[in-house]
Every structure is written in structure tokens, then in C-alpha cells.
Amino acid sequence: MRRRLVLAIAAVATVAVVALAVPLGLVLDRSYREQELLRLQRDTVAATRSIDVGSRRDPVELPSSPDRLGVYDLAGRRVAGEGPPAAPAVVRDALRLRRPATDTTGDQIVVAVPLASNERVAGVVRGVRSDAAAGARARSAWLVIGLGALAIVAAAVLAAVLLGRRLSRPLERLAAAASRLGDGDFSVRAPRSGIPEPDAVAGALDATAERLDALVTRERAFSADASHQLRTPLQALRIELEAMELGGDAPPGLPVALTQVDRLQGTIETLLAVARDVRPATGPVELADVLDEARVRWHGPLAAEGRPLRISIDGSARVQASQRVMGEVLDVLLDNACRHGAGEVTVTARSVGAYVAIDVEDEGPGFPADPEEAFARRSESREGHGIGLALARSLTQAEGGRLTATRAGHRATVSLVLPSELGVG
């Protein structure tokens, strides 16, 4: 912005100065030449008073003058002084019109003044003077005009720089405040600059920060309260299940139930930490360990339905993310493939530059509509798949990654992309 403003003002100032300076220089140049022509004409008229052509026998005497003078008779012949032997056009014009004539072509100034004798025109005096003096004055004028024009353009550029700083600094401060707000700092307040337009934007940004702060605070409080309230019944359920196991009359599915309770408690702990804005321990996580744990959890449920689970890793990779969060997201994706998919479930990990992508694919029909609707909560879209995928995307974004459907049709694929240890380093 600052550069564009400086260039725009400099261009406008340059055009304006040129539009004024060039005509002014041309007018001054013409004025100096006309002044010099008037001086030559005046000096030549004064010289005619000292020239006598009444006597044909005596030679015509010319007064001393810095100009080159020549006297022509009525027939157009030069009878004294300097000049062409035959009368040039300017002399003929003076003889024909009976008044002074001028010629400013070339690098000389020429005047022809009728010479009177006994109240009659007896000839013409031709005066020639170099226009060097007029040219020197014109060049001096052009130099002054050029320096003045450069000074005006320089002043305009300086004013543009100062104005650009004054206008860009409030916008830069607004951009910094907006960046902090985007990073989740809802306490940020945009500074005021005294300029109405940026101050209006700053006011709107402050109002947005306050509304977002209130909204996020309410959502975190609700999530924290809901997660906290679920702890007690889950703990009671676990005690009952353990009591049944110790009583000796435990049903066959009791170990599986205890495993599911442990998993649900872990999920609640993770959600509670996210709701309180306390991120779980994040560090380099061995991708193979996370996928092996997912294999252990989901091999049995999928095998019970006659569906194989294939997991492959393209080389060794370490992911800069929370292992608990990664486990929750993978559970959501595998649960979604188990519930809504069909056939073999394939989990493939691959490196994508500074990131690691984990693709979860099954042989089902895919998403029924726009795949983005599957990531919307049911309150936002009737076609959504509950809060599972929506929650998984929120957890992924909190880890600096992204969760997208890379293939929507047959053999639908959902990709979990997280920063790798090398990319973060």
C-alpha cells in the first residue's frame, strides 16, 4: 500500500508539474526571443537616424554598432554594410510594406527597418544579431523550471512517504491485532489512530473479539461441565463392572465392557483438557505406535463382521501431535468406516512434504452427498453424521492439522494430515 501510494502521488505530481512547466518554459523562451527582437529593432531604428543616403556620390556611413548592419536601396541592392548583395526576403518585405519586418528563423535575429529621407523611404537598414543571449536566458529559465519541478516532485514524494506511513501504520496495527485474534487471543484490542475509517474497523474488530470471547467461554464451560458430570457415572459403572468380575458370575462380555469404559474415560479426559484449553502432552509421536494401538482396538470389532483391517506405513515417521488426540481421531474415522462403510478397511500413512497423511479407506458406497456435510453437526446439517467427524476435525485443527474427505464416491477416503517432526523442526 505504501509503495503504491508513493508511486501514485509521484506520478500525479510529475504529470502536473510537466503540464505546467513545459508551457511555461516555451512561453519564457518565446518571450526572451521577442524581447531580444524588440531591442534589435530599437537599436536598428536608432541607427537609421545616423545614416544619410541623400547624396549618391558620397559613400554611406554606418554608425558603430555591435550588430551587423547593412543598407539596401529601393532596388534591393546592398549599398553599404554587411549582408547579401541582393535584398533578402525580410528586406523586400520592409520595402513593400513600408514598415519594419522581422525574421527569427535559424540562430539569428534579423530586422529590416525602412530608411527615410525627406519624408520618403529611401532604402532599408538590415540589422542582424545572434540569438545567443536569448538562448542563454531561455536555458537559464529552463534550468530554474527543471530544478523547481524536481523540488516539487521530491516534496510530493516526501509527503507521500509521510502520508503512507501515517495511513499504513494503523492498518499494520490492525493486521497485528487481527492476527492475534485469529490465534485465539480474545483479549486483544485494536489501537486507535485518530483516522475515522481505520478506527471504525478497529471498533468492529474489538466487538468481534468480545463476542468470540463470550461464545468460546460459554462453549468451553459447557464442555467442561458436561465432561465433568460424566466422570462420576462412568466411575460408578466401572466399580459395578469390577464388582461383577470379582463376584465370580461375570458374563463373557465383561472384559470388553471394561475396555470400552476405559476408552470412554480417556475420551472424556481428552475433551475436558481441550475444553479447558489445556492441550495434552504434545511431542514427537511414533506413528507406528499410534497405528498399532488402533489395530488392537479395531481388529476385533471389524473381524467380528468379517471385515479385514489393513494398516501400512510408508517408511518411519514421527508426528508432532498429541498421541491421545491422534488416537481419538483415528477411533472416530475407524468407527465411521465400521458403521457406514463396507468391506476391507485400509489405513495408509504416507509423507507429504512437511506433513504426514493418514488415509482411512473402505469399500463402501461413500458419502451420500457433499462430503463436507459429513463434517457438520446435525444441528448444522440434517445430512451430518452426528458429532463424530465434526469433533474429529476440531481436534485435528487444534493440533495444527486438517481432516478432509479426499475421495467422496466408492471407496471413500478420509485423510488426517498432521505436521511431521521434520516439518516442525
Secondary structure, DSSP 8 states (H G I E B T S, - for coil): -HHHHHHHHHHHHHHHHHHHHHHHHHHHHHHHHHHHHHHHHHHHHHHHTT---S-SSS-------SSEEEEEETTSBEEEESS-SB--HHHHHHHHHTS-EEE--TTEEEEEEEEEETTEEEEEEEEEEESHHHHHHHHHHHHHHHHHHHHHHHHHHHHHHHHHHHHHHHHHHHHHHHHHHHTT-TT------S-HHHHHHHHHHHHHHHHHHHHHHHHHHHHHHHHHHHHHHHHHHHHHHHHHHHHT---TTHHHHHHHHHHHHHHHHHHHHHHTT----EEEEEHHHHHHHHHHHHHHHHHHTT--EEEEESS--EEEEEHHHHHHHHHHHHHHHHHH--S-EEEEEEEETTEEEEEEE-SS---SS-GGGGGS-TTT-TT--TTHHHHHHHHHHHTT-EEEEEE-SSS-EEEEEEEBHHHH-
